[in-house]
């Protein structure tokens, strides 16, 4: 697959192409004041649904990027099962999202950054390798990991700077 940018062809794999779509969704989360995680659902080589983190704005603890994208994909397909679909997400899915992905019967889960606090695709646990569970999707990790990690780092650095500026402006230096 080739993508044309600035009149120069840049060769990229399909996984990288779709992860860039997920990164674009992560930026939408950031603009909304949410932790910047983005996801896209792909079927037959086409993006059929997109999602980004929205738990704060929607007051919904389940509104992770993966769940938002899955809900949209289920509406498009007209079924709660999503066999043959692939999920691209910028951050490793948590237990809740991994469970939902299993129930939806995704064929592949592709993520960028590992989540060493809540990751359920190998970092903390690996639900997709648990033999007792009834569905096992292929998991691909580390696609554009550096870019996915950088979005998160930049977001949290900006939040820390804003918190310091806020304390400084209010005259409260935390002393």
C-alpha positions in Angstrom: 0.0 0.0 0.0 1.3 3.5 -0.8 0.2 6.7 0.6 0.9 10.0 -1.2 2.0 12.8 1.1 3.7 16.0 -0.1 4.0 14.6 -3.6 6.3 11.8 -2.3 5.1 8.2 -2.1 5.6 6.7 1.3 5.3 2.9 1.5 3.5 1.7 4.6 2.0 -1.6 5.7 -1.8 -1.9 6.1 -1.3 -2.3 9.8 0.6 1.0 9.9 -2.0 2.7 7.7 -4.9 1.8 9.9 -2.9 2.5 13.1 -2.4 6.1 11.8 -6.2 6.3 11.5 -6.4 5.2 15.2 -3.8 7.8 16.1 -6.0 10.5 14.4 -8.9 9.3 16.7 -6.6 9.6 19.7 -6.0 13.3 18.8 -9.8 13.8 18.8 -9.9 12.4 22.3 -7.1 14.8 23.4 -9.1 17.7 21.9 -12.1 16.6 24.0 -10.0 16.5 27.1 -9.9 12.8 27.3 -6.9 10.5 27.6 -5.8 10.2 23.9 -6.7 6.7 22.9 -8.2 6.0 19.5 -9.5 3.0 17.7 -10.8 1.9 14.3 -12.6 -1.2 13.2 -11.6 -2.6 9.8 -13.5 -5.2 7.8 -12.3 -6.4 4.4 -9.6 -3.8 4.2 -12.0 -0.9 4.9 -12.5 1.2 8.0 -16.2 0.7 9.0 -16.1 2.4 12.4 -14.0 4.8 14.5 -13.9 5.6 18.2 -11.9 7.6 20.8 -11.9 7.7 24.6 -15.0 9.4 25.9 -15.6 8.2 29.5 -15.2 11.7 31.1 -17.4 13.6 28.6 -20.1 10.9 28.5 -20.0 10.0 32.2 -19.7 6.4 31.0 -16.8 4.3 32.5 -17.2 1.9 29.6 -16.7 4.5 26.8 -13.2 3.4 26.0 -12.1 3.9 22.4 -12.4 0.2 21.7 -16.0 0.0 23.0 -17.1 3.2 21.2 -15.7 1.8 17.9 -17.2 -1.7 18.5 -20.6 -0.2 19.1 -20.4 1.8 15.9 -19.3 -1.2 14.0 -22.1 -3.3 15.3 -24.6 -0.7 14.1 -23.0 -0.7 10.7 -23.0 -4.5 10.4 -26.3 -4.9 12.1 -25.1 -7.6 14.5 -23.4 -7.7 17.9 -21.0 -10.3 16.5 -18.2 -8.8 14.4 -16.4 -11.9 12.9 -13.8 -11.0 10.3 -13.2 -7.6 11.9 -9.9 -6.2 13.1 -9.5 -3.6 15.8 -6.6 -1.1 15.6 -6.1 0.7 18.9 -3.3 3.0 20.1 -3.1 1.5 23.6 -3.3 -2.1 24.6 -6.8 -3.1 25.6 -7.8 -3.5 29.2 -9.6 -6.5 30.6 -13.1 -4.9 30.0 -12.3 -4.1 26.3 -10.6 -7.5 25.7 -13.6 -9.3 27.1 -15.9 -7.3 24.8 -13.6 -8.0 21.8 -13.8 -11.7 22.6 -17.6 -11.6 22.8 -17.8 -9.8 19.5 -15.5 -12.4 17.9 -12.9 -10.1 16.4 -10.3 -11.9 14.3 -7.4 -9.6 15.0 -6.5 -7.0 17.6 -3.6 -4.7 16.7 -2.3 -2.2 19.2 0.5 0.3 19.4 1.6 1.1 23.0 1.8 -1.5 25.7 -0.1 -0.7 28.9 1.9 -1.9 31.8 -0.8 -0.9 34.3 -3.9 -2.5 32.8 -3.0 -4.2 29.6 -4.9 -7.5 29.0 -3.1 -8.6 25.8 0.2 -9.6 27.3 1.4 -6.8 29.5 -0.4 -7.7 32.7 -2.4 -10.7 31.6 -3.1 -12.2 28.1 -6.8 -13.1 27.9 -6.4 -14.1 24.3 -4.0 -16.8 25.2 -6.2 -18.1 28.1 -7.1 -21.7 26.9 -10.2 -21.8 29.1 -11.8 -18.9 27.2 -13.8 -19.7 24.1 -12.5 -17.2 21.5 -8.9 -16.5 20.6 -8.1 -13.6 18.3 -4.7 -13.0 16.8 -3.0 -10.2 18.7 -0.3 -8.0 17.1 1.5 -5.5 19.4 3.8 -2.6 18.9 2.5 -1.2 15.6 3.8 2.4 15.5 4.4 2.0 19.2 6.7 5.0 19.4 4.1 7.3 17.9 1.3 6.0 20.1 3.5 6.3 23.3 4.5 9.9 22.3 0.8 11.0 22.0 0.2 9.8 25.5 3.5 11.4 26.9 2.7 14.7 25.2 -0.9 14.7 26.6 0.2 14.0 30.2 3.1 16.5 30.0 0.6 19.2 28.8 -1.7 18.3 31.7 1.1 18.6 34.2 2.2 22.0 32.8 -1.4 23.2 33.0 -1.7 22.1 36.6 1.5 23.9 37.6 0.4 27.0 35.8 -2.9 26.9 37.5 -1.3 26.6 40.9 1.2 29.4 40.1 -1.6 31.7 38.9 -3.7 31.1 42.0 -0.7 31.8 44.3 -0.8 28.3 45.7 2.5 26.6 45.1 1.6 23.6 47.1 3.7 24.6 50.1 
